[in-house]
Amino acid sequence: MQIDEAVSEAFLEVLEPAGVQAALLAAQQYEADRDAALAQWQLAVERARYEAEKAERRYRAVEPENRLVARGLESEWEQRLREVDQARAELTRRQQQRPAALTAGEQQALLALGQDLKRVWFAPTTTPRDQKELLRSLVEEVIIAVFRDDYRAHLTLRWRGGQLTELDVHLPRSRPATVRTDEETLALLRRLAARHPDEVIAGILNRQGRTTARGLPFTANLVGNTRRHWNIPRYEPPQSSPWVSL
């Protein structure tokens, strides 16, 4: 079992209670964020109104005979009034877009969806991609601490809305399969090593279409490495007797 499979299984253990609670908290957080944003736009309207009132007071305080200054102040006052209208229009638009708060009945209906989440997860029509989208919609972050010596991992799931879930997951003890040269090739190499050097053996093995454990063609060096790994003696040519002159 890979770590991502362990995460999925751990997720299913807390899917119903924590997932739905996270969805409810996320909806409440979204509502609170919208309220805070509307409060900022309300302040923008009040600031614009204050600046318009200040511009009006400056305009009305100028002497009538000072027409040049009066025209400038009147223009500024009109600009401030336009800014008030713009701020009010934006506030109205955002108020209209604000979603209605969840009623008590809607909150209960949302919590009741927990009984359906696992049925959706295991439904024949739910694809792996759908499951990933469900995970992304409910889980904000997954923090994994792996303890290989203990064959376990500690998971911290942070759900949307801020709720945390911590749990331990047991990891498999199995090891990956060992890569090794096939027995038939090793048996042939043992026979050839008794009569031929490594470079000749490499040529024979390649002509027969044989490869190393990793699918590579043999070379003298690879033949030597294979021999040494399997304790196969190296070919030693016979010593020739010296000629004796009489």
C-alpha positions in Angstrom: 0.0 0.0 0.0 1.4 3.4 -1.0 1.2 6.5 1.3 -1.5 8.1 -0.9 -3.7 5.0 -0.5 -3.2 5.2 3.2 -4.3 8.9 3.1 -7.4 7.9 1.2 -8.3 5.2 3.7 -7.7 7.6 6.6 -9.8 10.2 4.9 -12.7 7.7 4.6 -12.6 7.1 8.4 -13.4 10.8 9.1 -15.3 11.6 5.9 -18.8 11.7 7.3 -18.4 13.7 10.6 -15.5 15.9 9.9 -16.1 16.5 6.2 -19.7 17.8 6.7 -18.6 19.8 9.7 -15.9 21.3 7.6 -18.4 22.2 4.8 -20.6 23.9 7.4 -17.7 25.8 8.9 -16.6 26.9 5.5 -20.1 28.2 4.7 -20.2 30.1 7.9 -16.7 31.5 7.3 -17.7 32.6 3.8 -20.7 34.4 5.3 -18.5 36.1 7.9 -16.0 37.2 5.2 -18.8 38.7 3.1 -20.1 40.6 6.1 -16.6 42.0 6.7 -16.3 43.0 3.1 -19.7 44.8 3.2 -18.6 46.6 6.3 -15.6 47.9 4.4 -17.8 49.2 1.6 -20.1 50.9 4.1 -17.1 52.7 5.5 -16.2 53.7 1.9 -19.6 55.3 1.5 -19.2 57.2 4.7 -15.8 58.5 3.8 -17.0 59.6 0.4 -20.0 61.4 2.1 -17.6 63.1 4.5 -15.3 64.4 1.7 -18.4 65.7 -0.2 -19.7 67.5 2.9 -16.2 69.0 3.5 -16.0 70.2 -0.2 -19.5 71.8 0.1 -18.4 73.7 3.2 -15.4 75.0 1.4 -17.4 76.1 -1.5 -20.0 77.9 0.5 -17.4 79.7 2.6 -15.7 81.4 -0.4 -16.4 85.0 -1.1 -18.9 85.4 -4.0 -16.7 87.9 -5.8 -13.8 85.4 -5.9 -15.4 83.6 -8.9 -12.2 81.7 -10.0 -11.8 80.1 -6.7 -15.5 79.4 -6.4 -15.6 77.6 -9.7 -12.7 75.4 -8.7 -14.4 74.5 -5.3 -17.7 73.9 -7.0 -16.1 71.5 -9.4 -14.4 69.6 -6.5 -17.8 69.4 -4.7 -19.4 67.9 -7.8 -16.6 65.4 -8.1 -17.1 64.3 -4.5 -20.8 63.9 -5.0 -20.1 61.6 -8.0 -17.8 59.6 -5.8 -20.6 59.2 -3.2 -23.0 58.0 -5.8 -20.4 55.5 -7.1 -19.7 54.2 -3.6 -23.4 53.8 -2.9 -24.0 52.0 -6.1 -21.1 49.5 -5.4 -22.4 48.9 -1.9 -25.9 48.2 -3.3 -24.5 45.8 -5.9 -22.5 43.8 -3.3 -25.5 43.7 -0.9 -27.6 42.2 -3.7 -24.9 39.6 -4.4 -24.5 38.6 -0.7 -25.8 35.0 -0.2 -28.5 34.5 2.3 -27.5 33.1 5.7 -28.1 29.4 6.3 -31.3 28.8 8.2 -31.4 26.2 11.0 -33.2 23.8 8.6 -30.5 24.2 6.0 -27.7 23.6 8.5 -29.4 20.4 9.6 -29.8 19.3 6.0 -26.1 20.0 5.4 -25.1 17.9 8.4 -27.4 15.1 7.2 -25.4 14.9 4.0 -22.8 13.0 6.0 -24.8 9.8 5.5 -24.6 10.3 1.7 -20.9 11.1 1.3 -19.7 7.5 1.6 -22.4 6.3 -0.7 -21.3 8.9 -3.2 -17.6 7.9 -2.7 -18.3 4.2 -3.4 -21.0 4.6 -6.1 -20.2 2.8 -9.4 -20.7 6.1 -11.2 -18.1 7.9 -9.1 -14.8 8.0 -11.0 -11.3 8.4 -9.4 -11.3 11.9 -10.7 -14.6 12.6 -8.9 -13.1 11.3 -5.7 -10.1 13.6 -6.0 -12.4 16.6 -6.6 -14.4 15.6 -3.4 -11.1 15.5 -1.5 -10.1 18.9 -2.8 -13.5 20.4 -1.9 -13.4 19.3 1.7 -9.7 19.1 2.7 -7.5 22.2 2.8 -4.2 20.5 3.6 -2.7 17.1 4.5 0.5 17.1 6.5 2.3 13.7 6.6 5.1 12.7 9.0 6.6 9.3 8.1 8.3 7.1 10.7 9.9 4.4 8.6 11.4 2.5 11.5 8.0 2.1 13.1 6.2 1.5 9.8 3.7 4.2 10.4 2.8 7.7 9.3 1.1 10.5 11.3 -1.5 12.5 9.4 -2.8 15.9 10.1 -5.9 16.8 8.0 -6.9 20.5 7.9 -10.4 20.8 6.7 -11.9 23.8 5.0 -13.2 25.9 7.8 -10.1 25.3 10.1 -11.0 22.0 11.8 -8.0 19.6 12.4 -8.1 15.8 12.5 -5.0 13.8 13.5 -4.5 10.0 13.1 -1.9 7.4 12.7 -1.7 5.1 9.6 0.2 1.8 9.5 2.5 1.4 6.6 3.3 -1.9 4.8 6.4 -3.8 5.6 6.8 -5.4 2.2 9.9 -4.5 0.2 10.2 -4.0 -3.6 11.1 -7.1 -5.6 14.8 -7.7 -6.1 16.1 -7.1 -9.6 18.3 -10.1 -10.7 19.6 -11.9 -13.8 17.4 -14.8 -14.9 18.6 -18.3 -13.9 19.0 -19.6 -17.4 21.5 -16.8 -18.3 23.4 -17.3 -15.0 23.7 -21.0 -15.7 25.0 -20.3 -19.2 27.4 -17.7 -17.8 28.8 -20.3 -15.4 29.5 -22.8 -18.2 31.1 -20.1 -20.4 33.2 -18.7 -17.7 35.0 -22.0 -17.4 36.3 -21.7 -21.0 36.1 -18.0 -22.1 37.2 -14.6 -21.0 34.5 -11.9 -20.2 34.6 -10.1 -23.6 34.0 -13.4 -25.4 31.2 -14.3 -23.0 29.6 -10.9 -23.6 29.5 -11.5 -27.4 28.0 -14.9 -27.0 25.2 -13.7 -24.7 24.4 -10.7 -26.9 24.2 -12.9 -30.0 21.6 -15.0 -28.2 19.6 -11.9 -27.4 20.2 -12.1 -23.7 20.3 -8.9 -21.5 21.3 -8.0 -18.0 18.8 -7.8 -15.1 18.0 -4.2 -16.1 17.6 -5.0 -19.8 21.0 -3.8 -21.0 23.2 -5.6 -23.5 26.2 -7.3 -22.0 29.7 -5.8 -22.0 32.9 -7.3 -20.7 32.6 -5.1 -17.6 28.9 -6.1 -17.0 29.8 -9.8 -17.4 32.6 -9.3 -14.8 30.2 -7.5 -12.4 27.7 -10.4 -12.7 30.4 -13.0 -12.1 31.7 -11.3 -9.0 28.2 -10.8 -7.6 27.4 -14.5 -8.0 30.9 -15.7 -7.1 31.6 -17.2 -10.5 35.4 -17.8 -11.0 37.1 -15.9 -13.8 38.4 -17.9 -16.8 42.2 -18.5 -16.5 44.0 -19.7 -19.6 46.3 -22.7 -19.2 49.9 -22.0 -18.6 52.1 -23.2 -21.6 55.3 -25.2 -20.8 58.6 -23.6 -21.8 60.6 -25.2 -24.6 63.7 -27.1 -23.4 66.8 -27.0 -25.7 69.1 -30.0 -25.7 
